[in-house]
Amino acid sequence: MQSYWQHSLRKHSLLASRIRKLRILPVILLRRFGLAPYLNYQAKCKVGTQSIAVPMHEGKLESVLLMEEGYKAVLLSLLKKYADITCFVDIGANCGQTMLEVCSWNREIIYYGFEPNPEAFGLLQKVSACNKFNSTLFPWACGDASKPLKIYRTSELDAGATVVPEIRPDTYASVSGFWIATYPLDKVAIPDLPSGFILKIDVEGSELEVLRGALTTIHAKRPIILCEVLHAHRESEIPANDARKRKLESILDQLNYTLYLCVLDLDTRVSLLEIQAVSEFPKNQVWSRSPHTCDYIFAPKEIQDFAKITLESTGVASI
C-alpha cells in the first residue's frame, strides 16, 4: 500500500505537469500551426528553483520545457557527503536533459557530456551555450574499444537510440542505422578528474562495454556511478537480458562496487521514492511491468557508512 506522502507526491507531480503545459501554451500553438520550424528563439522555464533557457530550434526541444526537477538533483544532494559532486561525467547525454538538471541545481558543476547522435549533439551544444554552463562536450560514444559502431534510432532525437539493436529487435527491424565513432573513456583526455567524481551511464544496453572501457579510470578515481540497467523489452529477450545483467554483476564485483536501486515514482519516473541496497539485478523482468526499477547507484565498497544513504533517502520525495 502506498504511503500518504507517496500519494501526495503523485498528485503534486500531475498538477505541476498541467501548470507547465499552460505556461508553454504559446510554444505549443506555434508547433500546431506549423510555425515552429521557421522560428528559432529561446524559451524560458524553471528546473527546480533556477530559470533556464531552452533554444527552440525548429520546436524540437518543446518537451524539455515540461521538465521537472528530477531525481538526479535529489541524488546529488544525498551524495555530496560521499562524492565530489563538482564534477559530473555524462555518458549518453542526448539533448541535455541531465545537463540541465544537474547544472541548474549547481551552476558551478564541471560537466563532461558524451553524445554520438549528431542531431542530439547539436542541440546539446546549443542548450549549453545559451545557459553558459561549464561544459565540455564530446560527439562520440563510449565503449570498450576505439572503433566504429552502428547506432540505431527511430527518430532524430530518439532518447532510446542504441548501438545494441538486439535489446529491442522488433523496434529496429526496419532501421538500417548509421556509423558513429566509439572510444573508451580511459582513452579520453579529461584533465584533472577528481577522485570520487560522479559518472552517469545511460546507454541503452551497452553499459558493460562502457565499464570495460573505463576500468583504469574507475580503479584510479573510484567514482560513484549512476547507471540505467534496462529490463528485457519482451519476454523473448529475457534470457539475453539476464545474461548481460550477470556479466555486469561480475565486473562490478571485480571493481569492488556495491549495488543500490533507486526506486522511482511509477507514474512520472522523475521522483525518487527510496534507495534500496540490493545484492544483484532483478532477473526475469520485462520493462513494461517495472519501468521504475531500472536506475542504480554503483558505489565503491570502501566508502564508509555509504549504506546509510538508504535511510537518508526514506521520505526524500516529500522534502
Order of alpha helices (4+ residues) and beta strands (2+ residues): alpha-alpha-beta-beta-alpha-beta-alpha-beta-alpha-beta-beta-beta-beta-beta-alpha-alpha-beta-alpha-beta-beta-beta-alpha
